[in-house]
């Protein structure tokens, strides 16, 4: 009897916890549902009270208007280029720096790492003005490279990947040296495959961060064709006579790439988070 009672309690707890998780999942997905359905309504239907939870008629022309009346395709390509290249370069620089801090022995290594990671406490907004002046001196205003270079080296990427390199046994490096492999070959062929889950997690986190980096992209991309998708869609919200359904369509277009990135790389993300959370 006791065994049956103790067995029923975990089952009841699992059902309750699953129900709670389901409720929170619905609450988190509701904004996406409302965003998408509102983009298929007329402007007056978006703000009517009580609201229509499902469009009475589907207005697909809102999406066509976004791309026909605005350079939304150019904005999308700008965002993909800036976020993609920034993330690729960040992975290169962060993996090399993290490997050096983790596996190489040099004087002052711990002090340099502490100072480097301490930069995480400095808000990016504090550096906007000096960064803009530097970009202006190098002629990077209204250029995609002005949005890319400040995101190429960050302390967060080094901090994240260093934990993965620390979990890799030093015996692998010693075995590679015995076999005649140099430091570069050891790094590329032995160490990088081990930290692949961390690289996947870093890719998702940094891609999303750069994609949503509204303030810096607003400061650098001042011309209409140099804007990114987030900045361009935000300009639609400043009209005196707003078409809310039109704006919802633009916001949906801006959200779709993020959803695709997470779906494609969620395996690396979950593995990276779980492996990084447990240290042997």
Protein Blocks (a to p, Z undefined) as FASTA:
>chain_A
ZZmmmmmmmmmmmmmmmmmmmmmmmmmmmmmmmmmmmmmmcfklmmgccddfbdfbdcfk
lmmmmmmmpckllmmmmmmmmmmmmmmmmmmmmmmmmmmmmmpccehklmmmmmmmmmmm
pcfklmmmmmmmmmmmnopghiaklmmmmmmpcfklmmmmmmmmmmpcfklmmmmmmnop
afklmmmmmmmmmmmmmmmmmmmmmmmmmmmmmmlmmmmmmbfklpcfklmmmmmmmpfb
dcfklmmmmmmmmmmmmmmmmmmmmmmmmmmmmmmmpcZZ
